[in-house]
C-alpha cells in the first residue's frame, strides 16, 4: 500500500515537473526573466538543503546528534527527547 502511494505520488510529481518546465517555454521577455529570478534561487536552495541533509543524516543515525543546529532539527528537539 505504502509503496504504491510512493510510486503514484512520484509519478504525479514527475508529470507536474515536466508540465511546469513546459510552461516556462511559453513565457517571453520580461515575464520569463521575472519567473527565472524566483525559481533559480529556489532550486539552488533546494539542492543545497538536500546535499547538507544527505551529508548530515549518517551522523544523525550513528550518534543521534546533528552537526548543524541541533535544537532546530525536529528529530533532536528538546521537547521530543525521552
C-alpha positions as CSV (number, residue, x, y, z in Angstrom):
1,X,0.0,0.0,0.0
2,X,2.7,2.5,1.0
3,X,4.9,1.5,-1.9
4,X,2.0,2.1,-4.4
5,X,1.4,5.5,-2.9
6,X,5.1,6.4,-3.2
7,X,5.1,5.3,-6.8
8,X,1.8,7.2,-7.6
9,X,3.0,10.5,-6.0
10,X,6.4,10.2,-7.6
11,X,4.8,9.9,-11.0
12,X,2.5,12.8,-10.3
13,X,5.4,14.9,-9.2
14,X,7.3,14.0,-12.3
15,X,4.4,14.8,-14.5
16,X,3.9,18.2,-12.9
17,X,7.6,19.0,-13.1
18,X,7.7,18.3,-16.8
19,X,4.5,20.3,-17.2
20,X,5.9,23.2,-15.3
21,X,9.1,23.2,-17.3
22,X,7.0,23.2,-20.5
23,X,5.0,26.2,-19.2
24,X,8.3,28.1,-18.9
25,X,8.8,27.7,-22.6
26,X,5.6,29.8,-23.2
27,X,7.0,32.8,-21.3
28,X,8.8,35.5,-23.2
29,X,10.9,38.5,-22.4
30,X,10.3,40.3,-19.0
31,X,7.9,37.7,-17.7
32,X,10.5,34.9,-18.3
33,X,13.2,37.0,-16.5
34,X,10.8,37.5,-13.5
35,X,10.0,33.9,-13.2
36,X,13.5,32.7,-13.5
37,X,14.7,35.2,-10.9
38,X,12.3,33.5,-8.5
39,X,12.8,29.8,-9.5
40,X,16.6,29.7,-9.8
41,X,17.4,30.7,-6.1
42,X,14.6,28.3,-5.0
43,X,16.3,25.5,-7.0
44,X,19.7,26.3,-5.6
45,X,18.4,26.4,-2.0
46,X,16.6,23.1,-2.5
47,X,19.8,21.4,-3.9
48,X,21.9,22.8,-1.1
49,X,19.4,21.7,1.5
50,X,19.3,18.2,0.1
51,X,23.1,18.0,-0.1
52,X,23.5,19.1,3.5
53,X,20.8,16.8,4.8
54,X,22.4,13.9,2.9
55,X,25.7,14.8,4.5
56,X,24.3,15.1,8.0
57,X,22.0,12.1,8.1
58,X,24.6,9.3,8.5
59,X,26.0,11.2,11.5
60,X,22.5,11.6,13.0
61,X,21.9,7.8,12.6
62,X,25.2,6.9,14.2
63,X,25.4,9.4,17.0
64,X,21.8,10.7,17.4
65,X,23.0,14.3,17.1
66,X,23.1,16.7,14.3
67,X,26.2,18.7,13.2
68,X,24.3,21.8,12.4
69,X,21.7,23.4,14.7
70,X,20.6,20.5,16.9
71,X,17.8,22.5,18.7
72,X,16.3,23.5,15.4
73,X,16.2,19.9,14.0
74,X,12.8,18.3,14.6
75,X,14.3,14.9,15.4
76,X,16.6,16.4,18.1
77,X,14.2,19.0,19.7
78,X,14.5,19.2,23.5
79,X,10.8,18.6,23.9
80,X,11.0,15.3,21.9
81,X,13.8,13.8,23.9
82,X,12.8,10.9,26.1
